[in-house]
């Protein structure tokens, strides 16, 4: 699956990678402080200004996946990852402007 070079794979990777990064962030940064996942979501709900910051951190993993696909000359897949990353970035800017 990951050896293909198509746009839909890039879009799928671009959507899933930040979600995986969010849970990695939770397990390695938040969970050691004895904060449950439901409590963490409650904290995010109460402090909406944290959402763009955490989303930005999670997009760093998208950058790594983008780099790996451009390095292996899978440019069409990299375009899909880049497209979704830019959509996430626009969403982050909109969240910052709304608050």
N, C-alpha and C positions, 0 to 999 in steps of 0.2 A: 504494500500500500504506500509506503513512504518513498519508494523508488520511482513513483510516477511523477510526471511533471504536468500538472493541470491546475487550473484556476480554482476549481471547487475544493480540491485538497488544501490549497493555500487558505481559502476562506474558512474551511473547517478548522484547520490548525490555528488560524488567527483568532477564532472564537473560543476554542477550547483551552489554548495555552494560558491566557490570563486567569481562567477559572482554576486551573491546576495550580498556578502560581499563588492565587489567593489562599487556597487550602494549605499549600506549603508555607506561606507566610503565617497563617494561623497556627499550624502545628509547631513551627520552629521559633516563632517570636511571641505569640500571644498565649498559647497553651501552657508553656512552662510557668506562667504566672497564675495558674489555677483558674483560668477564665474559660467557662464552657462556651461551646459554639453558639448556643441560644443566647447566652449573656452577651457574647461579642456582637451578635447581630442586633441586640437591644442597644448596645453602646453605639453602634453605627447609626441606628435609627434615631437616637437622641442627639448625636453629634454629626449632623449631615455634612459638616465641613471636612470630616475625615474621609469621606467616600472618594473624592477626587484624588486625594493623596495616596490612599491605598491602591486605587486603580492605576495610578501612575507607576507605583512600585511594581504592580503585577505585570504591567506592560513591558518591563525590562526583560522578562523571559521571552516575550514575543520578539524582541530585538535579537536575542540569542538564536532563536529558531530561524529568523530571517537571515541572519549571518550564515548559519549552517547551510541553508538552501541556496544562497547566492554563491557560497564557496564551492558547493558541489555542482554548480551550473544548472540548477533547476530554477530558471528565471521566471517561468510562468507561475509556479507555486509560490515563489518569493513575492511576486506581484500581488497575489491573493492575500498573503500575510500582511504585506504593506498596506493594502486597501483597508483591511479590517482594523489594522493599527491606527490608521488615520481616522477611521470612523470612531474608534474609541477615544482618540485625542479630541475630536470635535465634541463628543459627548462630555468629556472632562471639562472642556472650556465652557460648554453650556451650563454644566452643574456649578462651575465657579461663578458664572455670571448671574445665575438664578438666586444664589444665596445672598 
